[in-house]
Every structure is written in structure tokens, then in C-alpha cells.
Amino acid sequence: MSKTFTRVQNEKLVAAQKDMTGSITEQIDALYKNAFAVTMSTAGDRTVVNFQIQDEDGSIRNRSIYFSAVLFDVKED
């Protein structure tokens, strides 16, 4: 499904922006809450954030999210 909003529909455009940022923030917060380690790296135009999550049985699972480096860039210390 695809939706397009224009400045003519400013109220819908702003609502879509709030929905998107709210959803992204909620998902990232949940990953951080459940992670015991987080590894971040930027290569070229892509940033990878890998969350290591330990389940109740002690097993480790990895969840990764990817961003454009324009949105988030990991700098060398």
C-alpha cells in the first residue's frame, strides 16, 4: 500500500509525520529495553545498529536495524 500527502493536505502530512516518528521511537525504545549489548557501525551511506537480546532460556538473538547515514552516523572516537 502507498499513500502520498502534500502540503495542501498539511494536517494529514503532519499526522503522518507524527505517526512515523512515534512508531520508530517506540520500536527502538523496545529494542534498547530488551538488549544487553548494542553494536553500532557506519559504512558508506548505511548505519547498522545490532541489538543482542538474551531470552529467558539464556539464548542470544540478534536484531538489527538499518538507517541511512544521513539520519544517524557513528563517528570514530
Contacts in CASP RR format, 6 or more apart in sequence:
PFRMAT RR
TARGET T0000
AUTHOR 0000-0000-0000
METHOD contacts of the structure
MODEL  1
MSKTFTRVQNEKLVAAQKDMTGSITEQIDALYKNAFAVTMSTAGDRTVVN
FQIQDEDGSIRNRSIYFSAVLFDVKED
3 16 0 8 1.000
5 12 0 8 1.000
5 13 0 8 1.000
5 16 0 8 1.000
6 13 0 8 1.000
7 13 0 8 1.000
27 65 0 8 1.000
28 65 0 8 1.000
31 51 0 8 1.000
31 53 0 8 1.000
31 63 0 8 1.000
31 65 0 8 1.000
32 38 0 8 1.000
32 51 0 8 1.000
34 51 0 8 1.000
34 53 0 8 1.000
35 51 0 8 1.000
35 52 0 8 1.000
35 53 0 8 1.000
36 52 0 8 1.000
36 53 0 8 1.000
36 54 0 8 1.000
37 51 0 8 1.000
37 52 0 8 1.000
38 49 0 8 1.000
38 50 0 8 1.000
38 51 0 8 1.000
38 52 0 8 1.000
39 49 0 8 1.000
39 50 0 8 1.000
39 52 0 8 1.000
40 47 0 8 1.000
40 48 0 8 1.000
40 49 0 8 1.000
40 50 0 8 1.000
40 74 0 8 1.000
41 47 0 8 1.000
41 48 0 8 1.000
41 74 0 8 1.000
42 48 0 8 1.000
42 69 0 8 1.000
42 72 0 8 1.000
42 73 0 8 1.000
42 74 0 8 1.000
42 75 0 8 1.000
44 69 0 8 1.000
45 68 0 8 1.000
45 69 0 8 1.000
45 70 0 8 1.000
46 66 0 8 1.000
46 67 0 8 1.000
46 68 0 8 1.000
46 69 0 8 1.000
47 66 0 8 1.000
47 67 0 8 1.000
47 68 0 8 1.000
47 69 0 8 1.000
47 71 0 8 1.000
47 72 0 8 1.000
47 73 0 8 1.000
47 74 0 8 1.000
48 64 0 8 1.000
48 65 0 8 1.000
48 66 0 8 1.000
49 64 0 8 1.000
49 65 0 8 1.000
49 66 0 8 1.000
49 67 0 8 1.000
49 72 0 8 1.000
50 62 0 8 1.000
50 63 0 8 1.000
50 64 0 8 1.000
51 62 0 8 1.000
51 63 0 8 1.000
51 64 0 8 1.000
51 65 0 8 1.000
52 60 0 8 1.000
52 61 0 8 1.000
52 62 0 8 1.000
53 60 0 8 1.000
53 61 0 8 1.000
53 62 0 8 1.000
53 63 0 8 1.000
54 60 0 8 1.000
55 61 0 8 1.000
END
